[in-house]
Amino acid sequence: MAAISLAIIGKNNEPLFIKEFFDESNRCSTNFLYEEELFGLPPPKDRPPPACSLRQQFILHSALDRFEQLAGPSPGYAWRTTNASGTDAMFVGLLCPVDDLRVY
């Protein structure tokens, strides 16, 4: 199992950091990041390449939505047992499967 992307989420449920880890053998250039650009338009020349493809951003935001469902008020509040302590007390586990990926 390998990490494909990583997101750090703030306390107001906004992404603070999003990064996609690429396998250089499968990626020819930074055009890979822009292939899903809206309407297929080329990116502006002065714009830096994004840190994450649009597909990965959708997956990460979907996982955040799923986490909000699990961590919200009852009956969805099911991911954490009462009186749980220790290093894995806050671990949610599998949030959602997407194609051949698993989002934790």
N, CA and C atoms as an extended XYZ file, in Angstrom:
312
Properties=species:S:1:pos:R:3:atomname:S:1:resname:S:1:resid:I:1 pbc="F F F"
N         0.852       -1.160        0.000 N   MET     1
C         0.000        0.000        0.000 CA  MET     1
C         0.906        1.234        0.000 C   MET     1
N         0.560        2.208       -0.811 N   ALA     2
C         1.338        3.437       -0.919 CA  ALA     2
C         0.417        4.640       -0.820 C   ALA     2
N         0.942        5.718       -0.305 N   ALA     3
C         0.171        6.961       -0.242 CA  ALA     3
C         0.202        7.627       -1.611 C   ALA     3
N        -0.958        7.977       -2.115 N   ILE     4
C        -1.063        8.658       -3.402 CA  ILE     4
C        -1.231       10.150       -3.190 C   ILE     4
N        -1.981       10.528       -2.172 N   SER     5
C        -2.151       11.946       -1.868 CA  SER     5
C        -2.354       12.116       -0.367 C   SER     5
N        -2.163       13.354        0.075 N   LEU     6
C        -2.267       13.674        1.491 CA  LEU     6
C        -2.962       15.019        1.629 C   LEU     6
N        -3.857       15.109        2.580 N   ALA     7
C        -4.522       16.380        2.870 CA  ALA     7
C        -4.480       16.622        4.372 C   ALA     7
N        -4.180       17.843        4.743 N   ILE     8
C        -4.250       18.265        6.135 CA  ILE     8
C        -5.411       19.238        6.224 C   ILE     8
N        -6.354       18.915        7.099 N   ILE     9
C        -7.603       19.665        7.202 CA  ILE     9
C        -7.590       20.496        8.481 C   ILE     9
N        -8.004       21.741        8.381 N   GLY    10
C        -8.068       22.640        9.529 CA  GLY    10
C        -9.303       22.393       10.376 C   GLY    10
N        -9.369       23.062       11.511 N   LYS    11
C       -10.487       22.835       12.423 CA  LYS    11
C       -11.805       23.377       11.889 C   LYS    11
N       -11.771       24.216       10.867 N   ASN    12
C       -12.994       24.705       10.232 CA  ASN    12
C       -13.316       23.928        8.958 C   ASN    12
N       -12.768       22.726        8.836 N   ASN    13
C       -12.998       21.819        7.707 CA  ASN    13
C       -12.552       22.390        6.370 C   ASN    13
N       -11.495       23.177        6.377 N   GLU    14
C       -10.930       23.664        5.131 CA  GLU    14
C        -9.567       23.003        4.925 C   GLU    14
N        -9.255       22.614        3.689 N   PRO    15
C        -7.951       21.996        3.436 CA  PRO    15
C        -6.823       23.015        3.636 C   PRO    15
N        -5.889       22.699        4.517 N   LEU    16
C        -4.735       23.560        4.742 CA  LEU    16
C        -3.591       23.185        3.819 C   LEU    16
N        -3.504       21.901        3.479 N   PHE    17
C        -2.407       21.401        2.651 CA  PHE    17
C        -2.922       20.213        1.864 C   PHE    17
N        -2.701       20.220        0.560 N   ILE    18
C        -3.049       19.087       -0.298 CA  ILE    18
C        -1.839       18.784       -1.162 C   ILE    18
N        -1.429       17.532       -1.206 N   LYS    19
C        -0.263       17.131       -1.992 CA  LYS    19
C        -0.534       15.779       -2.615 C   LYS    19
N        -0.188       15.642       -3.875 N   GLU    20
C        -0.287       14.362       -4.566 CA  GLU    20
C         1.122       13.870       -4.834 C   GLU    20
N         1.365       12.602       -4.561 N   PHE    21
C         2.677       12.000       -4.769 CA  PHE    21
C         2.637       11.224       -6.070 C   PHE    21
N         3.499       11.608       -7.008 N   PHE    22
C         3.477       11.026       -8.343 CA  PHE    22
C         4.545        9.969       -8.495 C   PHE    22
N         4.219        8.973       -9.288 N   ASP    23
C         5.191        7.989       -9.727 CA  ASP    23
C         5.777        8.540      -11.023 C   ASP    23
N         7.041        8.914      -11.003 N   GLU    24
C         7.643        9.589      -12.156 CA  GLU    24
C         7.619        8.733      -13.420 C   GLU    24
N         7.561        7.419      -13.291 N   SER    25
C         7.525        6.575      -14.488 CA  SER    25
C         6.192        6.675      -15.214 C   SER    25
N         5.131        7.052      -14.524 N   ASN    26
C         3.807        7.164      -15.138 CA  ASN    26
C         3.451        8.584      -15.542 C   ASN    26
N         4.307        9.512      -15.259 N   ARG    27
C         3.994       10.914      -15.515 CA  ARG    27
C         5.023       11.498      -16.461 C   ARG    27
N         4.570       12.036      -17.572 N   CYS    28
C         5.483       12.577      -18.570 CA  CYS    28
C         5.907       14.000      -18.231 C   CYS    28
N         4.971       14.829      -17.810 N   SER    29
C         5.275       16.231      -17.534 CA  SER    29
C         4.209       16.800      -16.609 C   SER    29
N         4.315       18.085      -16.356 N   THR    30
C         3.306       18.727      -15.515 CA  THR    30
C         1.979       18.853      -16.238 C   THR    30
N         1.931       18.548      -17.520 N   ASN    31
C         0.659       18.581      -18.247 CA  ASN    31
C        -0.322       17.572      -17.670 C   ASN    31
N         0.195       16.525      -17.006 N   PHE    32
C        -0.670       15.546      -16.350 CA  PHE    32
C        -1.592       16.223      -15.348 C   PHE    32
N        -1.071       17.216      -14.655 N   LEU    33
C        -1.868       17.922      -13.654 CA  LEU    33
C        -2.975       18.743      -14.282 C   LEU    33
N        -2.753       19.196      -15.512 N   TYR    34
C        -3.712       20.068      -16.171 CA  TYR    34
C        -4.656       19.326      -17.100 C   TYR    34
N        -4.506       18.019      -17.233 N   GLU    35
C        -5.322       17.297      -18.212 CA  GLU    35
C        -6.803       17.331      -17.884 C   GLU    35
N        -7.139       17.529      -16.622 N   GLU    36
C        -8.539       17.589      -16.232 CA  GLU    36
C        -8.999       19.032      -16.040 C   GLU    36
N        -8.243       19.979      -16.549 N   GLU    37
C        -8.582       21.395      -16.405 CA  GLU    37
C        -9.934       21.673      -17.055 C   GLU    37
N       -10.686       22.556      -16.459 N   LEU    38
C       -12.012       22.890      -16.938 CA  LEU    38
C       -11.976       23.306      -18.402 C   LEU    38
N       -12.815       22.717      -19.211 N   PHE    39
C       -12.970       22.977      -20.641 CA  PHE    39
C       -11.731       22.625      -21.458 C   PHE    39
N       -10.739       21.989      -20.874 N   GLY    40
C        -9.548       21.602      -21.608 CA  GLY    40
C        -8.673       22.764      -22.034 C   GLY    40
N        -8.835       23.905      -21.402 N   LEU    41
C        -8.042       25.080      -21.752 CA  LEU    41
C        -6.634       24.952      -21.190 C   LEU    41
N        -5.643       25.449      -21.911 N   PRO    42
C        -4.280       25.406      -21.363 CA  PRO    42
C        -4.161       26.352      -20.173 C   PRO    42
N        -3.318       26.015      -19.210 N   PRO    43
C        -3.165       26.874      -18.028 CA  PRO    43
C        -2.413       28.152      -18.382 C   PRO    43
N        -2.623       29.209      -17.636 N   PRO    44
C        -1.839       30.431      -17.856 CA  PRO    44
C        -0.361       30.160      -17.616 C   PRO    44
N         0.484       30.830      -18.354 N   LYS    45
C         1.923       30.578      -18.258 CA  LYS    45
C         2.511       31.018      -16.917 C   LYS    45
N         1.912       32.017      -16.287 N   ASP    46
C         2.448       32.503      -15.020 CA  ASP    46
C         1.907       31.751      -13.805 C   ASP    46
N         1.034       30.791      -14.035 N   ARG    47
C         0.438       30.035      -12.927 CA  ARG    47
C         1.311       28.832      -12.581 C   ARG    47
N         1.675       28.669      -11.308 N   PRO    48
C         2.472       27.500      -10.931 CA  PRO    48
C         1.631       26.230      -11.036 C   PRO    48
N         2.275       25.093      -11.253 N   PRO    49
C         1.504       23.852      -11.342 CA  PRO    49
C         0.825       23.539      -10.015 C   PRO    49
N        -0.380       22.983      -10.056 N   PRO    50
C        -1.075       22.642       -8.808 CA  PRO    50
C        -0.362       21.501       -8.091 C   PRO    50
N        -0.573       21.408       -6.799 N   ALA    51
C         0.049       20.354       -6.005 CA  ALA    51
C        -0.725       19.050       -6.100 C   ALA    51
N        -1.927       19.092       -6.668 N   CYS    52
C        -2.792       17.925       -6.682 CA  CYS    52
C        -3.717       18.000       -7.895 C   CYS    52
N        -3.931       16.865       -8.554 N   SER    53
C        -4.816       16.846       -9.714 CA  SER    53
C        -6.263       17.055       -9.277 C   SER    53
N        -7.076       17.432      -10.216 N   LEU    54
C        -8.486       17.682       -9.931 CA  LEU    54
C        -9.173       16.419       -9.413 C   LEU    54
N        -8.821       15.274       -9.962 N   ARG    55
C        -9.402       13.996       -9.514 CA  ARG    55
C        -9.104       13.754       -8.035 C   ARG    55
N        -7.847       13.949       -7.647 N   GLN    56
C        -7.478       13.735       -6.252 CA  GLN    56
C        -8.150       14.756       -5.335 C   GLN    56
N        -8.331       15.981       -5.814 N   GLN    57
C        -9.028       16.980       -5.006 CA  GLN    57
C       -10.471       16.566       -4.753 C   GLN    57
N       -11.144       16.037       -5.783 N   PHE    58
C       -12.515       15.559       -5.593 CA  PHE    58
C       -12.558       14.400       -4.599 C   PHE    58
N       -11.607       13.485       -4.695 N   ILE    59
C       -11.564       12.344       -3.777 CA  ILE    59
C       -11.348       12.828       -2.342 C   ILE    59
N       -10.419       13.750       -2.158 N   LEU    60
C       -10.139       14.254       -0.814 CA  LEU    60
C       -11.321       15.020       -0.234 C   LEU    60
N       -12.001       15.796       -1.056 N   HIS    61
C       -13.178       16.522       -0.563 CA  HIS    61
C       -14.333       15.563       -0.266 C   HIS    61
N       -14.460       14.493       -1.041 N   SER    62
C       -15.484       13.481       -0.749 CA  SER    62
C       -15.200       12.798        0.581 C   SER    62
N       -13.927       12.522        0.841 N   ALA    63
C       -13.551       11.916        2.118 CA  ALA    63
C       -13.849       12.863        3.277 C   ALA    63
N       -13.636       14.147        3.068 N   LEU    64
C       -13.961       15.124        4.105 CA  LEU    64
C       -15.460       15.156        4.369 C   LEU    64
N       -16.267       15.079        3.310 N   ASP    65
C       -17.724       15.019        3.492 CA  ASP    65
C       -18.126       13.781        4.278 C   ASP    65
N       -17.499       12.650        3.966 N   ARG    66
C       -17.810       11.406        4.682 CA  ARG    66
C       -17.406       11.514        6.154 C   ARG    66
N       -16.256       12.126        6.414 N   PHE    67
C       -15.823       12.304        7.795 CA  PHE    67
C       -16.802       13.183        8.567 C   PHE    67
N       -17.307       14.238        7.915 N   GLU    68
C       -18.285       15.103        8.572 CA  GLU    68
C       -19.559       14.339        8.908 C   GLU    68
N       -19.944       13.378        8.050 N   GLN    69
C       -21.112       12.543        8.350 CA  GLN    69
C       -20.856       11.678        9.575 C   GLN    69
N       -19.663       11.091        9.654 N   LEU    70
C       -19.342       10.200       10.768 CA  LEU    70
C       -19.143       10.953       12.075 C   LEU    70
N       -18.545       12.131       12.007 N   ALA    71
C       -18.204       12.862       13.223 CA  ALA    71
C       -19.309       13.800       13.677 C   ALA    71
N       -20.366       13.903       12.915 N   GLY    72
C       -21.453       14.812       13.256 CA  GLY    72
C       -22.308       14.289       14.394 C   GLY    72
N       -23.413       14.935       14.637 N   PRO    73
C       -24.299       14.517       15.731 CA  PRO    73
C       -24.941       13.155       15.456 C   PRO    73
N       -25.508       12.568       16.482 N   SER    74
C       -26.162       11.252       16.358 CA  SER    74
C       -27.233       11.305       15.295 C   SER    74
N       -27.490       10.226       14.609 N   PRO    75
C       -26.973        8.875       14.749 CA  PRO    75
C       -25.671        8.630       14.001 C   PRO    75
N       -25.134        9.611       13.294 N   GLY    76
C       -23.918        9.406       12.517 CA  GLY    76
C       -22.659        9.305       13.343 C   GLY    76
N       -22.705        9.750       14.561 N   TYR    77
C       -21.530        9.759       15.421 CA  TYR    77
C       -21.214        8.337       15.868 C   TYR    77
N       -20.561        7.580       14.992 N   ALA    78
C       -20.353        6.167       15.290 CA  ALA    78
C       -18.898        5.738       15.197 C   ALA    78
N       -18.016        6.621       14.867 N   TRP    79
C       -16.639        6.204       14.628 CA  TRP    79
C       -15.800        6.126       15.890 C   TRP    79
N       -16.248        6.712       16.981 N   ARG    80
C       -15.444        6.730       18.201 CA  ARG    80
C       -16.259        6.190       19.365 C   ARG    80
N       -15.701        5.212       20.046 N   THR    81
C       -16.384        4.646       21.200 CA  THR    81
C       -16.170        5.542       22.417 C   THR    81
N       -17.125        5.547       23.300 N   THR    82
C       -16.997        6.360       24.506 CA  THR    82
C       -15.903        5.797       25.394 C   THR    82
N       -15.239        6.663       26.119 N   ASN    83
C       -14.140        6.308       27.024 CA  ASN    83
C       -12.953        5.692       26.303 C   ASN    83
N       -12.812        5.942       25.003 N   ALA    84
C       -11.669        5.423       24.259 CA  ALA    84
C       -10.443        6.263       24.573 C   ALA    84
N        -9.315        5.594       24.727 N   SER    85
C        -8.064        6.307       24.970 CA  SER    85
C        -6.941        5.543       24.294 C   SER    85
N        -5.803        6.167       24.214 N   GLY    86
C        -4.670        5.537       23.569 CA  GLY    86
C        -4.368        6.186       22.231 C   GLY    86
N        -3.383        5.622       21.546 N   THR    87
C        -2.921        6.233       20.302 CA  THR    87
C        -3.908        6.086       19.158 C   THR    87
N        -4.738        5.062       19.181 N   ASP    88
C        -5.682        4.859       18.076 CA  ASP    88
C        -7.111        5.278       18.435 C   ASP    88
N        -7.291        6.018       19.500 N   ALA    89
C        -8.636        6.419       19.919 CA  ALA    89
C        -9.280        7.375       18.923 C   ALA    89
N        -8.484        8.129       18.191 N   MET    90
C        -9.021        9.093       17.237 CA  MET    90
C        -8.977        8.581       15.798 C   MET    90
N        -8.530        7.349       15.571 N   PHE    91
C        -8.439        6.809       14.215 CA  PHE    91
C        -9.828        6.453       13.710 C   PHE    91
N       -10.187        6.983       12.555 N   VAL    92
C       -11.516        6.753       11.990 CA  VAL    92
C       -11.549        5.467       11.181 C   VAL    92
N       -10.501        5.198       10.435 N   GLY    93
C       -10.465        4.015        9.589 CA  GLY    93
C       -10.847        4.349        8.158 C   GLY    93
N       -11.360        3.372        7.448 N   LEU    94
C       -11.713        3.543        6.042 CA  LEU    94
C       -12.876        4.516        5.908 C   LEU    94
N       -12.661        5.586        5.150 N   LEU    95
C       -13.725        6.564        4.917 CA  LEU    95
C       -14.541        6.199        3.689 C   LEU    95
N       -13.855        5.918        2.584 N   CYS    96
C       -14.586        5.564        1.370 CA  CYS    96
C       -13.651        4.909        0.363 C   CYS    96
N       -14.128        3.873       -0.334 N   PRO    97
C       -13.363        3.317       -1.444 CA  PRO    97
C       -13.714        4.070       -2.730 C   PRO    97
N       -12.713        4.353       -3.547 N   VAL    98
C       -12.907        5.035       -4.824 CA  VAL    98
C       -12.091        4.284       -5.868 C   VAL    98
N       -12.783        3.675       -6.832 N   ASP    99
C       -12.124        2.863       -7.859 CA  ASP    99
C       -11.209        1.850       -7.178 C   ASP    99
N        -9.902        1.924       -7.447 N   ASP   100
C        -8.961        0.990       -6.835 CA  ASP   100
C        -8.234        1.615       -5.646 C   ASP   100
N        -8.743        2.720       -5.141 N   LEU   101
C        -8.139        3.421       -4.009 CA  LEU   101
C        -8.967        3.218       -2.748 C   LEU   101
N        -8.321        3.382       -1.618 N   ARG   102
C        -9.000        3.361       -0.330 CA  ARG   102
C        -8.612        4.636        0.405 C   ARG   102
N        -9.588        5.357        0.911 N   VAL   103
C        -9.334        6.635        1.571 CA  VAL   103
C        -9.488        6.444        3.073 C   VAL   103
N        -8.422        6.759        3.802 N   TYR   104
C        -8.420        6.660        5.259 CA  TYR   104
C        -8.301        8.031        5.858 C   TYR   104
